[in-house]
Amino acid sequence: MASQKIITQRLDVGLTGELDKLASATRRSRSFLAAEAIRDYVALNRWQVEEIHKALAEADRGEFRTESEVKRVAKNWARRAR
């Protein structure tokens, strides 16, 4: 088993109640759900930070899209959103 470290987190009463309901419904511990949520949050934010760093490195190298390329992509996104 990997080493673990205990942390303490203060939560408002309402959130704690919701966490307890979810723990009961999923038959998981409050600690398991909190660790899972933190793991997902860290993974998402790590990915976002890495992508930002990649984009900044591209910009530093002068790798930009033309205005027409950006407009074409935005138009496709707008069409899909409808």
RAKAUR-V426116 format. One record per residue. N is the residue number from 1. RES is the residue in one letter. SS is DSSP state (hx for helix, st for strand, lp for the rest). Layout:
N,RES,SS ; N,RES,SS
//
This chain:
1,M,lp ; 2,A,lp ; 3,S,lp ; 4,Q,lp ; 5,K,lp ; 6,I,lp ; 7,I,lp ; 8,T,lp ; 9,Q,lp ; 10,R,lp ; 11,L,lp ; 12,D,lp ; 13,V,hx ; 14,G,hx ; 15,L,hx ; 16,T,hx ; 17,G,hx ; 18,E,hx ; 19,L,hx ; 20,D,hx ; 21,K,hx ; 22,L,hx ; 23,A,hx ; 24,S,hx ; 25,A,hx ; 26,T,hx ; 27,R,lp ; 28,R,lp ; 29,S,lp ; 30,R,hx ; 31,S,hx ; 32,F,hx ; 33,L,hx ; 34,A,hx ; 35,A,hx ; 36,E,hx ; 37,A,hx ; 38,I,hx ; 39,R,hx ; 40,D,hx ; 41,Y,hx ; 42,V,hx ; 43,A,hx ; 44,L,hx ; 45,N,hx ; 46,R,hx ; 47,W,hx ; 48,Q,hx ; 49,V,hx ; 50,E,hx ; 51,E,hx ; 52,I,hx ; 53,H,hx ; 54,K,hx ; 55,A,hx ; 56,L,hx ; 57,A,hx ; 58,E,hx ; 59,A,hx ; 60,D,hx ; 61,R,lp ; 62,G,lp ; 63,E,lp ; 64,F,lp ; 65,R,lp ; 66,T,lp ; 67,E,hx ; 68,S,hx ; 69,E,hx ; 70,V,hx ; 71,K,hx ; 72,R,hx ; 73,V,hx ; 74,A,hx ; 75,K,hx ; 76,N,hx ; 77,W,hx ; 78,A,hx ; 79,R,hx ; 80,R,hx ; 81,A,hx ; 82,R,lp
//
